[in-house]
């Protein structure tokens, strides 16, 4: 190997090392950017509380139009739902119809009242809103009552925030 070839190989290796070190690769965001409020349907049986599946539920946002999904059509016998709170307001309303074959007059309205705070998630994910629930008001066509079981709506996907009793 000549000195010229050695110098060329050395320069090529140095140039490749510089290019690799200067190229930034962005980490993908591996966590949710929009926080969801999780709720479950329940009934009181004797002295215990049990999950109750709704036949063919529909859950829809009423008074906000965001880029997030605003209507959730439940599959048959579904008891758990995830919805979103509006980052533009301090309250929002959702409609829940326990069965698509039921009259729209049996639909209930859930009104959520909350504070929101902007939280830094990571360099890859940026910022998102976290919410602190204050209260929930509901109509009582089909719903008996609601209980807030977890007030903080954040990136913890293991928490159920609202229990709806039928």
N, C-alpha and C positions, 0 to 999 in steps of 0.2 A: 504494500500500500504506500502510495506516495504521500508527501507532505500536503500536496494540493488536495488529494482526496480526503485525507484526515481532517483538514481544515474545513472542507465543504460539509462533511458529515457532522463535525462539531457545531458549525454554524446552523445547520438544519435542525439539529437537536435542540439548540438554544432557542431558535425561533419557534419551534413547536412548543417548548416549555413555556415561553412567554405568552403565546397565543392561548394555551390552555389555562394559564393562570389569570389571564385578563377576561376570559369569557365567563360571564356570570350565568349560572343556571338558577332559575327561579324554582324554589320549592313549591310544589302544588299545595293548595289549601286542602287539608284533609279533615276539616271540621266544618260544621254548618255555619253559614254566614247570616242566615235568618233564623232567629230563635223561635221555636214552636212551643205553643202551650198544649199540653197533653191532658185530655180529659177522658173519663170513663163513665159508663152507665152502670148503675147499681140499683138494687132493690133490697128492702129489708125483709128478710124471711125469718119469722119467729124472733129470735134475739140476736141473729147474726146478719151481717151485710154480705151480699153475694153479688158477683158480676151478673149483669143481665144483658143479654144480647138483644139489640134492636133488629127488627125483621129486615128492613131494607132502608136504612136511614139516609137522609140528605142533610148536610150541614153547609150553610152558605153565608158568606159575608153580606151584610145589608148596606152599610153606609160608608164603605171606603173602597177605593179602587187602587190597588197597589199592583206592582209587577209580580207579586207572589200569587200562588194559587188561591182563589177565593171561594171555591166550591169543592166540597168533599162528598162524593157519593159513596156511601158505605156499601160494602158487600153484604151478602145475606148473613144475618146473625152476627153483626159486628158490635163490639162493646167498647172499643178504644178508638179515639180520634186525636188527630193533631191539627191545630189551627194556628193562625198567625195573628199577632196584634199589630195595629197600625202604628208605624213610627211617626206619622204626621200628626197624631192627636193623642190626647190623654185618655181617650175612651174609644170603644168601637162596639158594634153590635153584630151578632151572628144569629142566624135562624137555624133551628134544629127541628126537623120533621122525623119522627121515629119510624115512619114507614111510608114508602112512596105511594102506596095504595090508600093512605089515609087522606082525609080532607085537609086542605091547606089551613083550615080554621083550627086544626089541632097543632099547628106548628107553634113552637115557643121561641121567644126572643131572649137571648143572653146578652146582657150589656156589661162589658168589662171596663172597670176603672183602674188606672195604673199610672205609675211614674215610669219614665224611661231614662236610661243613661247610656251614653255612647262609651263603648268599651273597645280597647285595642286587643285584637285577637292574636295576630302575628304579622310578620312582614309579608308573608305570602297571602294571608287572608284579609288584612286591613282591619277595618273597624266594623262593629255591629252594635245594635241596640240590645241591651238587657232590660228587662221589665220587672217592676215590683208591683204585684197586684194589691189593690186596696179593698175592692169589693166587686161582687157580681150581683146584678139584679136580673130577675127572670120573670117571665109570665108563667102561669101555672095551668096551661091547657092539658098537657100530658106530664109535665115535670112536677114532682112533689116538692123538691127542695134541691139546693146546691150547697156544697161545702168546699171551701178552698183548703186543700191539703198541703200545698206548697206555694208560698207567696212569690218566690223568686223564679222568674222565667229566664233561664240562661242556657249555657251550652251543656248542662248536665241532662243528658237524654234519659237517664234512669228514673227521673221523678215524674209523678203524675200530679198535676196542679189542681185539677178540679174533679170533684165527684158529683155526678148528676144522679139524683134518686128519682125513680119512677114508681 
